[in-house]
Amino acid sequence: MRSIITFEKFINESLNLSSNEIQLLDECTKGTWEEKDGVINIEGDFIAAKKINGKSLSPMVFGRVTGIFDISDNKLESLEGCPREVKEFNCSRNLLNSLKGGPEKAEEYYCANNYLITLDGISEDAQNISAPGNSLESIEALGGRSISGNLFLHENFLKNLNGCPEEIGKSLDISSCNLDSLENCAKRVNGNFDCSDNNLKELAGGPEFVGGYYDCGNNSITSLEGISSNKMKWIDASNNQIYSVIDLPPGLANAKVGLHKNALPLEILRSQQEFVEDKGDSSLRNWLEFTLKNESKERYSPLPRMIEMLNDKKKEDAVIEFIKKTDLAGISNDNPKLLAPIASGVDKSSPMVEYVNKNKDLFSSEFLDSLEISSDLKDLGF
């Protein structure tokens, strides 16, 4: 006797899909799906976050998805079976160490919090890329092509920026990436630029244009030389080793700049910024001479904080850089009386006096006398 099967069972058997796979497609598809020749195409979205039990999508194979394909928050180790073409692709928070097998086309590409070392296999037309929280060492797979959206790469271990897009339509975040150089960074970032929490000592190689804010805080930069020259919303350069903002581009002299916790006290850096704004002068020596000449006229003189800094043994490196960059030796030879407020304020055991004592031949005898340092030739070894 022939058995009679239901229409639903007939359809399921003809699809070459298991009942569990059909159930997953029905539950996760927002739109319609069809299977043909072993390939599943979806008109709409496939939202399977926290829904997949295996290490890959196999044996399911997707072809084209017109909307979102979200397989985030699973335990996937492979992208085998992913669609070839999709509008938005999200494989974040899995166990992936490679993007191979992922979509060839996906304008929005999210692969955060995996174990990726490179971006090899990423969609060639991706315009919005989010890959923070991986173990990325290289982004060369991006090939330097410009993108119209965001590029988020924070919290990785990049060795360099080779392959970084030439232009980024929105924001670029390379914070907390262990970088020691901005070489090969994007030249134009139309949104925000964040390179904070790295090992940078300078901003050379960074963007020439930033349309939003510029965050370079928590590095080891000593000046703002190399920063984008256009007027930005604001700049955060806090927690660095900055001893000078005198080299701010003219258009940024009156910009909002966060300068807390740097090598030099905030009052000194603000004084430099105001000097550039008022005088259009980018000489540290000229700033110091101007400050000393007008010290009694200034309502909030930076001189007390300057002397405090010159006495601070914990800031020895900053003090030496300050002495060199302001050409204190040159001022002592050309106008030693101008340095009287400094000479009368510094301690005899201060980093400044110690440096001057080791380099007596650079400073005038009058200045040495004001510091009670002998300029006798016998003391110089003659």
C-alpha positions in Angstrom: 0.0 0.0 0.0 1.4 3.4 -1.0 1.9 5.9 1.8 0.6 9.4 1.5 3.0 12.2 2.5 2.0 15.7 3.4 2.7 18.6 1.1 5.1 20.2 3.7 7.2 17.0 3.8 7.3 16.8 0.0 8.6 20.4 -0.2 11.2 19.7 2.5 12.6 16.6 0.8 12.9 18.4 -2.5 15.0 21.2 -0.9 18.0 19.1 0.1 17.9 20.8 3.5 17.4 19.2 6.9 14.4 20.1 9.0 16.7 22.0 11.4 18.2 24.1 8.6 14.7 24.9 7.3 13.6 25.9 10.7 16.7 28.2 11.1 16.0 29.8 7.7 12.3 30.4 8.6 13.2 31.8 12.0 16.0 34.1 10.9 14.9 35.3 7.5 13.1 38.7 7.4 11.7 38.4 3.8 11.7 35.4 1.6 14.2 32.6 0.9 14.6 30.0 -1.7 17.0 27.1 -2.4 18.0 26.2 -5.9 20.8 23.8 -6.9 22.0 23.7 -3.3 22.3 27.5 -3.0 20.1 29.6 -0.7 19.2 33.1 -1.9 17.3 35.6 0.3 15.2 38.6 -0.6 15.6 40.5 2.7 17.6 39.9 5.8 19.1 36.9 7.5 19.5 37.6 11.3 21.1 34.6 13.0 23.0 36.2 15.9 23.3 33.6 18.7 21.4 31.1 16.5 24.0 28.9 14.9 25.3 25.8 16.8 28.1 24.6 14.6 31.6 25.9 13.8 30.5 27.0 10.3 27.3 27.4 8.2 28.0 24.2 6.4 26.3 22.3 4.9 24.2 25.4 4.1 25.5 27.5 1.2 24.2 31.0 0.6 24.4 32.8 -2.7 22.9 36.3 -2.6 21.3 38.3 0.2 19.7 41.6 -0.7 19.8 43.0 2.9 21.6 42.2 6.1 23.5 38.9 6.8 24.1 38.8 10.5 25.9 35.8 12.0 27.4 37.6 15.0 27.7 36.3 18.5 28.1 32.6 17.6 31.1 30.3 17.9 32.0 30.2 14.2 35.5 29.3 13.2 35.0 29.5 9.5 33.0 31.7 7.1 32.4 28.7 4.7 28.9 28.9 3.2 28.5 32.6 3.5 26.8 34.5 0.7 28.9 35.8 -2.3 27.0 39.1 -2.3 25.2 40.9 0.5 24.5 44.6 1.4 25.6 44.4 5.1 27.7 41.6 6.6 28.2 41.1 10.3 30.4 38.2 11.7 31.5 40.0 14.9 32.2 38.2 18.2 33.0 34.8 16.8 36.1 32.6 16.9 37.4 33.5 13.4 41.1 33.8 12.6 40.4 34.4 8.9 37.8 36.1 6.7 38.3 33.7 3.8 35.0 32.3 2.7 33.2 35.5 3.4 31.3 37.7 0.9 33.0 39.0 -2.2 30.7 42.0 -2.1 29.5 43.7 1.1 29.4 47.5 1.4 29.0 47.3 5.2 31.5 44.8 6.8 31.6 44.2 10.6 34.1 41.7 11.9 34.9 43.0 15.4 36.1 40.9 18.4 37.5 37.8 16.6 41.0 36.5 16.4 42.0 38.0 13.0 45.6 38.8 12.2 45.0 40.2 8.8 42.0 41.4 6.7 42.8 39.0 3.9 39.5 37.9 2.4 37.5 41.1 3.2 35.1 42.3 0.5 36.7 44.3 -2.2 34.0 46.9 -2.2 33.5 47.3 1.6 32.9 51.0 2.3 32.2 50.8 6.1 34.6 48.6 7.9 34.6 47.8 11.7 37.3 45.4 12.9 38.2 46.5 16.5 39.2 44.0 19.2 41.0 41.6 17.0 44.8 40.7 16.8 45.3 42.6 13.6 49.0 43.1 12.6 48.4 44.2 9.0 45.7 46.0 7.0 47.5 45.6 3.7 44.5 43.7 2.3 42.7 47.1 2.0 45.2 48.0 -0.7 45.1 51.8 -0.1 41.8 52.2 -1.9 39.6 55.1 -0.6 36.4 54.3 1.2 33.2 56.4 1.7 32.4 55.3 5.2 34.2 54.6 8.5 37.2 52.5 9.2 37.4 51.3 12.9 40.5 49.4 13.8 41.0 50.3 17.5 42.3 47.8 20.0 44.6 45.8 17.6 48.3 45.2 17.3 49.2 46.9 14.0 52.8 46.9 13.0 52.3 49.7 10.5 49.6 51.4 8.4 50.5 50.0 5.0 47.4 49.6 2.9 45.4 52.3 4.8 42.9 54.0 2.5 44.1 57.2 1.0 40.8 59.0 1.8 38.2 58.1 4.3 34.7 59.5 3.9 33.8 59.4 7.5 35.9 58.6 10.6 39.2 56.7 11.2 39.9 55.1 14.6 43.4 53.5 15.1 43.5 54.0 18.8 45.1 51.4 21.1 46.9 49.7 18.2 50.5 49.7 19.5 51.6 52.0 16.7 54.8 54.0 16.9 54.3 55.8 13.5 51.6 57.3 11.4 53.5 56.7 8.2 51.1 55.6 5.3 48.1 56.9 7.2 45.1 58.3 5.3 45.8 61.7 3.9 42.2 62.9 4.2 39.7 61.9 6.9 36.4 63.7 6.5 35.1 62.7 9.9 37.0 62.2 13.2 40.5 60.9 13.6 41.6 59.0 16.7 45.2 57.8 17.1 45.1 58.0 20.9 46.7 55.4 23.3 49.6 54.4 21.0 53.3 54.7 21.2 53.6 57.8 18.9 56.4 60.3 19.4 55.3 62.5 16.6 52.4 63.2 14.3 54.3 63.2 11.1 52.7 61.0 8.4 49.2 61.6 9.8 46.2 63.1 7.9 46.6 66.4 6.1 42.9 67.1 6.6 40.5 66.0 9.4 36.9 67.2 9.2 35.9 66.4 12.8 37.9 66.1 16.0 41.6 65.0 16.2 42.5 62.8 19.2 46.2 62.1 19.8 46.0 61.8 23.6 47.9 59.2 25.6 51.0 59.0 23.4 54.6 60.3 23.8 54.5 63.1 21.3 56.6 66.2 22.2 54.9 68.7 19.9 52.0 69.2 17.6 54.2 69.4 14.5 52.7 67.4 11.7 49.0 67.8 12.8 46.4 68.5 10.2 46.5 72.1 9.1 42.8 72.7 8.6 40.5 74.0 11.3 39.1 71.1 13.3 36.2 70.9 15.8 38.7 70.2 18.6 42.0 68.6 19.4 42.8 66.3 22.4 46.5 66.1 23.0 46.4 65.4 26.7 48.6 62.9 28.5 51.7 63.3 26.2 55.2 64.8 26.6 54.4 68.0 24.8 56.8 70.9 25.5 55.6 73.1 22.7 52.5 74.1 20.8 54.3 76.9 19.1 54.3 75.0 15.9 50.5 74.8 15.6 49.5 75.8 12.0 48.3 79.4 11.9 44.7 78.4 11.3 44.7 76.4 14.6 46.2 79.0 16.9 42.8 79.7 18.5 41.5 76.1 18.2 40.1 74.2 21.2 43.0 72.0 22.3 43.1 69.7 25.2 46.6 69.9 26.7 46.3 68.5 30.3 49.0 66.3 31.8 51.9 67.0 29.4 55.6 67.6 29.9 55.1 71.3 30.4 52.4 72.8 32.7 49.1 73.7 31.0 49.6 77.4 31.8 52.9 77.4 29.8 51.3 75.7 26.8 48.3 78.0 26.8 50.7 81.0 26.9 52.5 79.6 23.8 49.2 79.1 22.0 48.1 82.7 22.8 51.4 84.0 21.6 51.0 82.2 18.2 47.5 83.5 17.9 48.4 87.1 18.8 51.8 87.4 17.1 51.7 84.8 14.4 55.2 83.9 15.5 56.3 80.3 15.8 59.7 80.8 17.6 59.9 79.4 21.1 62.8 81.7 21.9 60.7 84.7 20.8 57.8 83.5 23.0 60.1 83.1 26.1 61.6 86.6 25.5 58.2 88.1 25.1 56.9 86.4 28.2 59.8 87.5 30.4 59.6 91.1 29.0 55.9 91.3 29.7 55.7 89.2 32.9 54.6 92.0 35.1 51.9 93.1 32.7 50.3 89.7 32.4 47.3 89.0 34.6 48.0 85.3 34.6 51.7 84.9 34.1 53.1 81.5 33.3 56.4 82.3 35.0 55.6 80.7 38.4 54.6 77.4 36.8 57.6 77.7 34.5 60.0 78.0 37.5 58.1 75.2 39.3 58.7 73.0 36.2 62.4 73.9 36.0 62.8 72.8 39.6 61.0 69.5 39.2 63.5 66.6 39.1 60.8 64.3 37.8 60.7 66.4 34.6 64.4 66.4 33.9 64.0 65.4 30.3 61.3 68.0 29.7 63.5 70.7 31.3 66.5 69.9 29.1 64.3 70.0 26.0 62.8 73.3 27.1 66.2 74.8 27.6 67.3 73.7 24.2 64.2 74.6 22.3 63.9 78.1 23.8 67.6 78.7 23.2 68.1 79.7 26.8 71.9 79.8 26.2 71.5 82.2 23.3 69.3 84.5 25.4 71.9 84.4 28.2 74.5 85.7 25.8 72.4 88.3 24.1 70.3 89.6 27.0 71.3 87.9 30.3 69.3 90.4 32.5 66.1 89.2 30.9 66.7 85.8 32.6 66.9 87.4 36.1 63.3 86.2 37.1 64.3 82.6 36.3 67.7 82.8 37.9 66.3 84.1 41.1 63.5 81.4 41.2 65.3 78.1 40.4 66.8 76.0 43.1 70.6 75.3 43.1 69.8 71.5 42.9 67.2 71.9 40.1 67.5 70.0 36.8 68.0 73.4 35.0 71.0 74.4 37.2 72.5 70.9 36.8 72.2 71.1 33.0 73.7 74.6 32.9 76.5 73.5 35.2 77.4 70.7 32.8 77.3 73.0 29.8 78.9 76.2 31.2 80.7 77.0 28.0 77.3 77.6 26.3 76.1 80.3 28.8 77.2 83.8 29.5 79.3 84.5 32.6 76.7 87.0 33.8 74.0 84.4 33.7 76.3 81.8 35.5 77.0 84.4 38.2 73.3 85.0 38.7 72.9 81.2 39.3 76.0 81.3 41.6 77.9 79.0 39.2 81.5 79.8 38.8 82.7 80.5 35.2 86.3 80.4 36.1 88.4 78.6 33.4 89.8 76.2 36.1 86.3 74.9 36.6 86.1 74.2 32.9 89.2 72.1 32.9 91.8 74.7 31.6 
